[in-house]
């Protein structure tokens, strides 16, 4: 066999092995659901990622994408539920309840709109967890001393039997009104 034939055979063998390994990797990624993502602000959150957090959503519209790293379009569902890792107690109708034990989907309060390839959420200054509880149950009171802003929600996008979950926050209750501070000019010393 000539040197050229050996070289061509080696190159073709290497190419075949590379194609097979890439195909196996793609198959494994798809089988494990690792190719599904939720995109927000130029970042893609994968199902395999741990501790995904969007932080506290600012007032305004937030645009998300849901897709596959392989480029395939798939149908998806989105839920916004309480984060069981950020429990707090609240009272409604004379009963004390625990936030983490609630499987209610709260996406309607976030102005959820499904779009082609994604969704939007709309947050307002009035959107707080207390306002959500009051709209859901009537009168409500948050018991105890908790952080005003924390990742109290889980946003879960289900696509191709794969769940991508990220935490997000909104204020627990409205900010306290600002207090007027009066300063006497003669008390200011430079």
LINGI-V705194 format. One record per residue. N is the residue number from 1. RES is the residue in one small letter. SS is DSSP state (a for helix, b for strand, c for the rest). Layout:
BEGIN
n=N res=RES ss=SS
n=N res=RES ss=SS
END
This chain:
BEGIN
n=1 res=x ss=c
n=2 res=x ss=c
n=3 res=x ss=a
n=4 res=x ss=a
n=5 res=x ss=a
n=6 res=x ss=a
n=7 res=x ss=a
n=8 res=x ss=a
n=9 res=x ss=a
n=10 res=x ss=a
n=11 res=x ss=a
n=12 res=x ss=a
n=13 res=x ss=a
n=14 res=x ss=a
n=15 res=x ss=a
n=16 res=x ss=a
n=17 res=x ss=a
n=18 res=x ss=a
n=19 res=x ss=a
n=20 res=x ss=a
n=21 res=x ss=a
n=22 res=x ss=a
n=23 res=x ss=a
n=24 res=x ss=a
n=25 res=x ss=a
n=26 res=x ss=a
n=27 res=x ss=a
n=28 res=x ss=a
n=29 res=x ss=a
n=30 res=x ss=a
n=31 res=x ss=a
n=32 res=x ss=c
n=33 res=x ss=c
n=34 res=x ss=c
n=35 res=x ss=c
n=36 res=x ss=b
n=37 res=x ss=b
n=38 res=x ss=b
n=39 res=x ss=b
n=40 res=x ss=b
n=41 res=x ss=c
n=42 res=x ss=c
n=43 res=x ss=b
n=44 res=x ss=b
n=45 res=x ss=b
n=46 res=x ss=b
n=47 res=x ss=c
n=48 res=x ss=c
n=49 res=x ss=c
n=50 res=x ss=c
n=51 res=x ss=c
n=52 res=x ss=c
n=53 res=x ss=b
n=54 res=x ss=b
n=55 res=x ss=b
n=56 res=x ss=b
n=57 res=x ss=c
n=58 res=x ss=c
n=59 res=x ss=c
n=60 res=x ss=b
n=61 res=x ss=b
n=62 res=x ss=b
n=63 res=x ss=b
n=64 res=x ss=b
n=65 res=x ss=b
n=66 res=x ss=b
n=67 res=x ss=b
n=68 res=x ss=b
n=69 res=x ss=c
n=70 res=x ss=c
n=71 res=x ss=c
n=72 res=x ss=c
n=73 res=x ss=c
n=74 res=x ss=c
n=75 res=x ss=c
n=76 res=x ss=b
n=77 res=x ss=b
n=78 res=x ss=b
n=79 res=x ss=b
n=80 res=x ss=b
n=81 res=x ss=b
n=82 res=x ss=b
n=83 res=x ss=c
n=84 res=x ss=c
n=85 res=x ss=c
n=86 res=x ss=c
n=87 res=x ss=c
n=88 res=x ss=c
n=89 res=x ss=b
n=90 res=x ss=b
n=91 res=x ss=b
n=92 res=x ss=b
n=93 res=x ss=c
n=94 res=x ss=c
n=95 res=x ss=b
n=96 res=x ss=b
n=97 res=x ss=b
n=98 res=x ss=b
n=99 res=x ss=a
n=100 res=x ss=a
n=101 res=x ss=a
n=102 res=x ss=c
n=103 res=x ss=c
n=104 res=x ss=c
n=105 res=x ss=c
n=106 res=x ss=c
n=107 res=x ss=a
n=108 res=x ss=a
n=109 res=x ss=a
n=110 res=x ss=a
n=111 res=x ss=c
n=112 res=x ss=c
n=113 res=x ss=b
n=114 res=x ss=b
n=115 res=x ss=b
n=116 res=x ss=c
n=117 res=x ss=c
n=118 res=x ss=b
n=119 res=x ss=b
n=120 res=x ss=b
n=121 res=x ss=b
n=122 res=x ss=b
n=123 res=x ss=b
n=124 res=x ss=c
n=125 res=x ss=c
n=126 res=x ss=c
n=127 res=x ss=c
n=128 res=x ss=c
n=129 res=x ss=a
n=130 res=x ss=a
n=131 res=x ss=a
n=132 res=x ss=a
n=133 res=x ss=a
n=134 res=x ss=a
n=135 res=x ss=a
n=136 res=x ss=a
n=137 res=x ss=a
n=138 res=x ss=c
n=139 res=x ss=c
n=140 res=x ss=b
n=141 res=x ss=b
n=142 res=x ss=b
n=143 res=x ss=b
n=144 res=x ss=c
n=145 res=x ss=c
n=146 res=x ss=c
n=147 res=x ss=c
n=148 res=x ss=c
n=149 res=x ss=b
n=150 res=x ss=b
n=151 res=x ss=b
n=152 res=x ss=b
n=153 res=x ss=b
n=154 res=x ss=b
n=155 res=x ss=b
n=156 res=x ss=b
n=157 res=x ss=b
n=158 res=x ss=b
n=159 res=x ss=b
n=160 res=x ss=c
n=161 res=x ss=c
n=162 res=x ss=b
n=163 res=x ss=b
n=164 res=x ss=b
n=165 res=x ss=b
n=166 res=x ss=b
n=167 res=x ss=b
n=168 res=x ss=b
n=169 res=x ss=b
n=170 res=x ss=b
n=171 res=x ss=b
n=172 res=x ss=c
n=173 res=x ss=c
n=174 res=x ss=c
n=175 res=x ss=c
n=176 res=x ss=c
n=177 res=x ss=c
n=178 res=x ss=c
n=179 res=x ss=c
n=180 res=x ss=c
n=181 res=x ss=c
n=182 res=x ss=c
n=183 res=x ss=c
n=184 res=x ss=c
n=185 res=x ss=a
n=186 res=x ss=a
n=187 res=x ss=a
n=188 res=x ss=c
n=189 res=x ss=c
n=190 res=x ss=c
END
